[in-house]
């Protein structure tokens, strides 16, 4: 998937400004797919406007420059369907957390405990946000995507909770293991 397809997909759900598209990609329903910067969104919108895939209208704002609101055309809908018809590439999973865990034996136990605690807290927060989204999502595809996200976060939390011993090898002094166990359980 590319930024162009992402913009078309966002506009499928309604008219939006470049800023609103960026917010949907950062914090909205599209934040788990691909990253897109303003530097890629605005040129894509300009090109798609020139190609007739989107239209752009100016909306007057009091005391501010006019804002550009983009709408999907029928040609844009057709292009979105064409792009979605292609086989998706494999998902790429990258994790700085896992990189640090790979080399955890190089770090002090307290640092590993802090990183672990932060990660599991973050995963639980993401899981709760997904559950909130699930309650209000009426779109079939959205329900599927949120359900998949919930399954992924539940599996990650379960793995972290069940595999603490990898962070606390038995050859570490008992006091260090107890400290790590107490911090990770909290």
Backbone as CSV, one residue per row, in Angstrom:
resi,resn,N_x,N_y,N_z,CA_x,CA_y,CA_z,C_x,C_y,C_z
1,UNK,0.854,-1.169,0.000,0.000,0.000,0.000,0.901,1.233,0.000
2,UNK,0.425,2.264,-0.650,1.184,3.508,-0.686,0.324,4.650,-0.140
3,UNK,0.910,5.818,-0.041,0.224,6.977,0.526,-0.977,7.360,-0.324
4,UNK,-0.845,7.216,-1.600,-1.944,7.533,-2.520,-3.178,6.698,-2.174
5,UNK,-3.010,5.380,-2.061,-4.122,4.491,-1.730,-4.667,4.813,-0.346
6,UNK,-3.784,5.107,0.578,-4.206,5.474,1.931,-5.092,6.712,1.907
7,UNK,-4.701,7.744,1.168,-5.508,8.973,1.070,-6.863,8.678,0.446
8,UNK,-6.877,7.883,-0.616,-8.145,7.519,-1.252,-9.046,6.786,-0.264
9,UNK,-8.462,5.901,0.533,-9.235,5.143,1.520,-9.829,6.064,2.576
10,UNK,-9.049,7.012,3.062,-9.566,7.955,4.063,-10.726,8.742,3.465
11,UNK,-10.558,9.218,2.247,-11.605,10.012,1.601,-12.846,9.181,1.269
12,UNK,-12.713,7.867,1.204,-13.867,6.990,1.003,-14.871,7.168,2.148
13,UNK,-14.372,7.543,3.322,-15.229,7.714,4.498,-15.766,9.133,4.634
14,UNK,-15.337,10.042,3.757,-15.866,11.408,3.777,-14.811,12.428,3.407
15,UNK,-15.264,13.622,3.085,-14.374,14.719,2.714,-13.428,15.036,3.871
16,UNK,-12.221,15.495,3.516,-11.234,15.795,4.553,-10.172,16.743,4.017
17,UNK,-9.550,17.466,4.928,-8.386,18.286,4.591,-7.140,17.410,4.701
18,UNK,-6.026,17.903,4.197,-4.774,17.182,4.352,-4.453,16.960,5.825
19,UNK,-4.721,17.969,6.654,-4.484,17.862,8.093,-5.346,16.742,8.694
20,UNK,-6.621,16.698,8.299,-7.517,15.670,8.834,-7.086,14.269,8.387
21,UNK,-6.601,14.168,7.152,-6.086,12.878,6.682,-4.890,12.465,7.536
22,UNK,-3.989,13.391,7.794,-2.815,13.093,8.626,-3.238,12.644,10.024
23,UNK,-4.232,13.294,10.606,-4.715,12.915,11.945,-5.327,11.511,11.927
24,UNK,-6.049,11.171,10.853,-6.626,9.835,10.747,-5.529,8.769,10.656
25,UNK,-4.422,9.132,10.009,-3.302,8.207,9.862,-2.520,8.099,11.168
26,UNK,-2.413,9.189,11.904,-1.670,9.197,13.172,-2.469,8.620,14.324
27,UNK,-3.720,9.088,14.475,-4.486,8.784,15.680,-5.834,8.117,15.413
28,UNK,-6.249,8.049,14.184,-7.577,7.544,13.865,-7.568,6.100,13.429
29,UNK,-8.604,5.746,12.711,-8.792,4.353,12.326,-7.737,3.833,11.362
30,UNK,-6.924,4.707,10.794,-5.908,4.272,9.838,-4.503,4.196,10.450
31,UNK,-4.385,4.358,11.757,-3.053,4.458,12.362,-2.298,3.133,12.458
32,UNK,-2.914,2.026,12.144,-2.221,0.738,12.240,-1.792,0.179,10.881
33,UNK,-1.869,0.981,9.850,-1.596,0.454,8.516,-0.239,0.888,7.991
34,UNK,-0.109,2.114,7.565,1.191,2.613,7.110,1.370,4.019,7.654
35,UNK,2.609,4.451,7.708,2.903,5.813,8.140,2.891,6.731,6.932
36,UNK,2.456,7.960,7.160,2.448,8.954,6.087,2.683,10.319,6.706
37,UNK,3.584,11.062,6.131,3.905,12.396,6.625,3.163,13.440,5.799
38,UNK,3.121,14.660,6.317,2.540,15.753,5.531,3.283,15.877,4.206
39,UNK,4.601,15.639,4.251,5.432,15.746,3.062,5.106,14.716,1.997
40,UNK,4.373,13.665,2.362,3.936,12.686,1.362,2.442,12.818,1.059
41,UNK,1.657,13.248,2.043,0.210,13.367,1.849,-0.132,14.499,0.883
42,UNK,0.412,15.695,1.119,0.045,16.834,0.275,0.462,16.668,-1.181
43,UNK,1.666,16.178,-1.480,1.989,15.930,-2.897,1.080,14.870,-3.533
44,UNK,0.721,13.841,-2.769,-0.184,12.819,-3.296,-1.543,13.428,-3.615
45,UNK,-2.056,14.271,-2.731,-3.345,14.926,-2.976,-3.276,15.835,-4.203
46,UNK,-2.183,16.563,-4.346,-2.003,17.443,-5.510,-2.002,16.625,-6.800
47,UNK,-1.255,15.533,-6.825,-1.205,14.676,-8.023,-2.576,14.065,-8.313
48,UNK,-3.247,13.584,-7.274,-4.554,12.959,-7.484,-5.593,13.973,-7.948
49,UNK,-5.462,15.198,-7.491,-6.355,16.265,-7.959,-6.138,16.518,-9.445
50,UNK,-4.880,16.574,-9.864,-4.550,16.790,-11.273,-5.029,15.619,-12.140
51,UNK,-5.056,14.413,-11.574,-5.492,13.225,-12.306,-7.003,13.031,-12.268
52,UNK,-7.709,13.872,-11.513,-9.164,13.763,-11.433,-9.664,12.710,-10.468
53,UNK,-8.796,12.231,-9.587,-9.201,11.217,-8.609,-9.859,11.845,-7.388
54,UNK,-9.502,13.096,-7.118,-10.107,13.866,-6.030,-10.397,15.266,-6.545
55,UNK,-11.338,15.915,-5.898,-11.569,17.334,-6.156,-11.135,18.094,-4.920
56,UNK,-10.885,19.362,-5.106,-10.445,20.202,-3.992,-11.264,21.487,-4.020
57,UNK,-11.825,21.828,-2.872,-12.561,23.091,-2.768,-11.985,23.882,-1.593
58,UNK,-12.021,25.175,-1.734,-11.524,26.045,-0.661,-12.686,26.416,0.255
59,UNK,-12.454,26.303,1.546,-13.433,26.744,2.542,-12.838,27.925,3.284
60,UNK,-13.599,29.020,3.315,-13.143,30.245,3.958,-13.152,30.047,5.476
61,UNK,-12.075,30.518,6.108,-11.960,30.487,7.566,-11.727,31.906,8.050
62,UNK,-12.364,32.277,9.097,-12.211,33.623,9.633,-10.810,33.818,10.208
63,UNK,-10.091,34.805,9.682,-8.773,35.153,10.189,-7.679,34.170,9.838
64,UNK,-7.973,33.208,8.987,-6.996,32.197,8.592,-7.061,32.038,7.084
65,UNK,-6.023,31.458,6.508,-6.103,31.155,5.078,-7.216,30.133,4.818
66,UNK,-7.745,30.146,3.616,-8.757,29.156,3.241,-8.185,27.757,3.418
67,UNK,-9.042,26.833,3.840,-8.567,25.454,3.945,-9.045,24.679,2.727
68,UNK,-8.215,23.745,2.286,-8.525,22.920,1.130,-9.173,21.627,1.618
69,UNK,-10.381,21.377,1.118,-11.108,20.170,1.483,-11.168,19.271,0.249
70,UNK,-10.739,18.038,0.420,-10.666,17.087,-0.678,-11.851,16.123,-0.636
71,UNK,-12.350,15.795,-1.824,-13.448,14.841,-1.979,-13.042,13.796,-3.006
72,UNK,-13.526,12.615,-2.815,-13.248,11.509,-3.724,-14.190,11.590,-4.923
73,UNK,-13.666,11.429,-6.119,-14.487,11.373,-7.331,-14.783,9.917,-7.658
74,UNK,-15.635,9.695,-8.640,-15.894,8.312,-9.072,-14.615,7.677,-9.600
75,UNK,-13.819,8.446,-10.317,-12.535,7.921,-10.807,-11.636,7.546,-9.622
76,UNK,-11.700,8.315,-8.537,-10.936,7.995,-7.333,-11.418,6.721,-6.672
77,UNK,-12.747,6.540,-6.637,-13.299,5.291,-6.087,-12.851,4.095,-6.929
78,UNK,-12.902,4.266,-8.248,-12.467,3.189,-9.143,-10.981,2.870,-8.928
79,UNK,-10.163,3.900,-8.765,-8.726,3.700,-8.526,-8.489,3.003,-7.187
80,UNK,-9.271,3.356,-6.167,-9.154,2.706,-4.859,-9.481,1.224,-4.982
81,UNK,-10.556,0.902,-5.673,-10.939,-0.504,-5.859,-9.843,-1.245,-6.626
82,UNK,-9.290,-0.621,-7.658,-8.203,-1.251,-8.419,-7.005,-1.520,-7.512
83,UNK,-6.619,-0.520,-6.704,-5.461,-0.672,-5.816,-5.714,-1.741,-4.754
84,UNK,-6.930,-1.790,-4.233,-7.256,-2.785,-3.206,-7.333,-4.192,-3.779
85,UNK,-7.521,-4.286,-5.087,-7.600,-5.589,-5.744,-6.264,-6.287,-5.892
86,UNK,-5.188,-5.583,-5.631,-3.863,-6.194,-5.731,-3.548,-6.948,-4.439
87,UNK,-2.772,-7.998,-4.571,-2.392,-8.787,-3.396,-1.526,-7.939,-2.469
88,UNK,-1.919,-7.848,-1.192,-1.109,-7.060,-0.254,0.265,-7.694,-0.042
89,UNK,1.250,-6.844,0.187,2.581,-7.343,0.527,2.549,-7.927,1.933
90,UNK,3.572,-8.702,2.253,3.676,-9.246,3.610,3.767,-8.111,4.610
91,UNK,3.182,-8.330,5.794,3.324,-7.352,6.868,4.774,-7.311,7.304
92,UNK,5.236,-6.134,7.656,6.586,-5.979,8.190,6.458,-5.559,9.641
93,UNK,7.063,-6.349,10.488,7.018,-6.043,11.908,8.409,-5.639,12.355
94,UNK,8.521,-4.444,12.863,9.792,-3.934,13.373,9.556,-3.497,14.817
95,UNK,10.488,-3.797,15.682,10.302,-3.475,17.084,11.631,-3.139,17.750
96,UNK,11.763,-1.924,18.200,12.943,-1.544,18.983,12.939,-2.268,20.319
97,UNK,11.753,-2.512,20.883,11.635,-3.258,22.132,12.278,-4.646,21.985
98,UNK,11.925,-5.355,20.920,12.493,-6.696,20.723,13.988,-6.639,20.461
99,UNK,14.453,-5.590,19.811,15.888,-5.415,19.595,16.609,-5.313,20.935
100,UNK,16.051,-4.512,21.850,16.660,-4.369,23.177,16.577,-5.694,23.932
101,UNK,15.445,-6.403,23.826,15.311,-7.685,24.517,16.310,-8.714,23.975
102,UNK,16.615,-8.647,22.678,17.611,-9.535,22.086,18.957,-9.382,22.786
103,UNK,19.264,-8.165,23.201,20.550,-7.862,23.829,20.404,-7.530,25.317
104,UNK,19.335,-8.015,25.933,19.039,-7.695,27.331,20.159,-8.076,28.280
105,UNK,20.913,-9.133,27.959,21.987,-9.558,28.858,23.110,-8.527,28.945
106,UNK,23.087,-7.533,28.089,24.092,-6.475,28.101,23.703,-5.303,29.006
107,UNK,22.482,-5.330,29.536,21.946,-4.194,30.271,21.692,-4.530,31.736
108,UNK,21.679,-3.502,32.581,21.356,-3.732,34.000,19.908,-4.225,34.153
109,UNK,19.685,-5.061,35.151,18.355,-5.613,35.413,17.304,-4.530,35.610
110,UNK,17.665,-3.444,36.264,16.709,-2.375,36.521,16.215,-1.759,35.215
111,UNK,17.115,-1.635,34.258,16.737,-1.067,32.959,15.773,-2.011,32.230
112,UNK,16.069,-3.297,32.250,15.197,-4.280,31.609,13.826,-4.267,32.281
113,UNK,13.795,-4.193,33.611,12.520,-4.154,34.337,11.700,-2.935,33.933
114,UNK,12.361,-1.797,33.784,11.665,-0.565,33.383,11.102,-0.702,31.976
115,UNK,11.905,-1.192,31.068,11.457,-1.365,29.683,10.289,-2.344,29.628
116,UNK,10.380,-3.444,30.348,9.313,-4.436,30.371,8.023,-3.813,30.893
117,UNK,8.119,-3.123,32.011,6.941,-2.508,32.629,6.300,-1.500,31.680
118,UNK,7.118,-0.678,31.028,6.589,0.303,30.074,5.902,-0.389,28.906
119,UNK,6.502,-1.461,28.411,5.926,-2.147,27.247,4.590,-2.790,27.578
120,UNK,4.528,-3.486,28.695,3.265,-4.150,29.028,2.181,-3.118,29.333
121,UNK,2.547,-1.999,29.968,1.571,-0.924,30.207,1.070,-0.351,28.884
122,UNK,1.988,-0.142,27.940,1.609,0.399,26.635,0.698,-0.574,25.901
123,UNK,1.014,-1.865,25.940,0.185,-2.873,25.288,-1.210,-2.927,25.907
124,UNK,-1.283,-2.829,27.214,-2.591,-2.844,27.883,-3.398,-1.598,27.517
125,UNK,-2.735,-0.460,27.403,-3.411,0.779,26.997,-3.947,0.640,25.573
126,UNK,-3.122,0.131,24.667,-3.553,-0.077,23.276,-4.728,-1.052,23.223
127,UNK,-4.656,-2.103,24.016,-5.730,-3.086,24.056,-7.035,-2.444,24.525
128,UNK,-6.967,-1.631,25.546,-8.164,-0.948,26.051,-8.734,0.005,25.000
129,UNK,-7.861,0.724,24.290,-8.333,1.620,23.228,-9.005,0.830,22.113
130,UNK,-8.462,-0.324,21.776,-9.080,-1.167,20.757,-10.450,-1.651,21.221
131,UNK,-10.561,-2.017,22.470,-11.860,-2.482,22.991,-12.894,-1.359,22.953
132,UNK,-12.475,-0.140,23.242,-13.383,1.017,23.154,-13.830,1.213,21.710
133,UNK,-12.893,1.110,20.765,-13.228,1.226,19.337,-14.214,0.136,18.925
134,UNK,-14.047,-1.057,19.453,-14.914,-2.175,19.084,-16.356,-1.901,19.477
135,UNK,-16.558,-1.223,20.598,-17.906,-0.948,21.083,-18.681,-0.012,20.160
136,UNK,-17.970,0.911,19.497,-18.660,1.914,18.690,-18.543,1.673,17.184
137,UNK,-17.845,0.633,16.775,-17.611,0.407,15.356,-18.757,-0.381,14.745
138,UNK,-19.429,0.211,13.750,-20.540,-0.457,13.090,-20.187,-0.908,11.675
139,UNK,-19.053,-0.532,11.188,-18.609,-0.884,9.838,-18.033,-2.294,9.875
140,UNK,-18.501,-3.179,8.972,-18.075,-4.587,8.997,-16.566,-4.751,8.926
141,UNK,-15.933,-4.065,7.965,-14.481,-4.152,7.845,-13.792,-3.605,9.078
142,UNK,-14.341,-2.530,9.631,-13.779,-1.946,10.849,-13.854,-2.896,12.024
143,UNK,-14.978,-3.604,12.153,-15.116,-4.586,13.246,-14.088,-5.703,13.098
144,UNK,-13.877,-6.150,11.866,-12.884,-7.195,11.633,-11.490,-6.709,12.020
145,UNK,-11.129,-5.505,11.565,-9.796,-4.957,11.824,-9.584,-4.748,13.319
146,UNK,-10.580,-4.194,14.001,-10.458,-3.970,15.450,-10.354,-5.310,16.174
147,UNK,-11.139,-6.283,15.760,-11.061,-7.614,16.371,-9.685,-8.242,16.194
148,UNK,-9.124,-8.068,15.006,-7.773,-8.572,14.743,-6.768,-7.855,15.649
149,UNK,-6.906,-6.545,15.761,-6.017,-5.776,16.636,-6.115,-6.221,18.083
150,UNK,-7.326,-6.464,18.543,-7.527,-6.941,19.916,-6.823,-8.289,20.103
151,UNK,-6.975,-9.176,19.134,-6.324,-10.497,19.229,-4.808,-10.351,19.300
152,UNK,-4.234,-9.456,18.510,-2.782,-9.250,18.505,-2.318,-8.695,19.852
153,UNK,-3.003,-7.669,20.360,-2.595,-7.082,21.645,-2.814,-8.053,22.804
154,UNK,-3.912,-8.823,22.776,-4.124,-9.822,23.828,-3.004,-10.862,23.808
155,UNK,-2.621,-11.297,22.626,-1.539,-12.280,22.516,-0.221,-11.696,23.024
156,UNK,0.051,-10.431,22.704,1.292,-9.794,23.155,1.313,-9.670,24.679
157,UNK,0.207,-9.223,25.261,0.137,-9.093,26.721,0.290,-10.468,27.366
158,UNK,-0.403,-11.460,26.822,-0.311,-12.820,27.369,1.133,-13.326,27.307
159,UNK,1.787,-13.120,26.184,3.166,-13.574,26.044,4.068,-12.889,27.072
160,UNK,3.926,-11.584,27.202,4.756,-10.858,28.170,4.497,-11.354,29.591
161,UNK,3.233,-11.590,29.920,2.904,-12.046,31.275,3.402,-13.472,31.532
162,UNK,3.384,-14.325,30.512,3.732,-15.729,30.691,5.216,-16.031,30.529
163,UNK,5.986,-15.086,30.024,7.386,-15.374,29.706,8.363,-14.438,30.406
164,UNK,8.018,-14.046,31.591,8.895,-13.167,32.359,10.242,-13.816,32.669
165,UNK,10.269,-15.144,32.719,11.523,-15.822,33.089,12.643,-15.543,32.090
166,UNK,12.292,-15.198,30.844,13.337,-14.839,29.888,14.040,-13.553,30.309
167,UNK,13.305,-12.713,31.022,13.897,-11.469,31.525,14.583,-11.676,32.862
168,UNK,14.259,-12.783,33.516,14.784,-13.049,34.851,15.420,-14.423,34.910
169,UNK,16.548,-14.604,34.257,17.206,-15.927,34.288,17.455,-16.385,35.721
170,UNK,17.408,-17.681,35.915,17.572,-18.223,37.264,18.988,-18.064,37.789
171,UNK,19.942,-17.727,36.933,21.307,-17.542,37.422,21.524,-16.148,38.009
172,UNK,20.503,-15.284,37.950,20.616,-13.974,38.583,20.373,-14.143,40.074
173,UNK,20.990,-13.318,40.878,20.742,-13.396,42.324,19.256,-13.258,42.636
174,UNK,18.798,-13.965,43.662,17.379,-13.986,44.030,16.830,-12.585,44.265
175,UNK,17.592,-11.709,44.894,17.118,-10.345,45.166,16.824,-9.604,43.865
176,UNK,17.680,-9.790,42.859,17.456,-9.128,41.568,16.210,-9.678,40.883
177,UNK,15.997,-11.007,40.934,14.824,-11.612,40.310,13.559,-11.113,40.992
178,UNK,13.560,-11.052,42.306,12.379,-10.602,43.049,12.056,-9.145,42.712
179,UNK,13.087,-8.319,42.588,12.869,-6.916,42.220,12.230,-6.816,40.849
180,UNK,12.734,-7.545,39.889,12.207,-7.540,38.535,10.772,-8.078,38.511
181,UNK,10.530,-9.187,39.236,9.180,-9.764,39.285,8.197,-8.766,39.886
182,UNK,8.574,-8.109,40.976,7.686,-7.153,41.615,7.387,-5.956,40.710
183,UNK,8.427,-5.456,40.033,8.232,-4.320,39.147,7.382,-4.679,37.943
184,UNK,7.580,-5.870,37.366,6.827,-6.255,36.166,5.388,-6.608,36.505
185,UNK,5.116,-7.065,37.711,3.755,-7.397,38.098,2.934,-6.146,38.397
186,UNK,3.606,-5.053,38.743,2.910,-3.830,39.134,2.411,-3.092,38.002
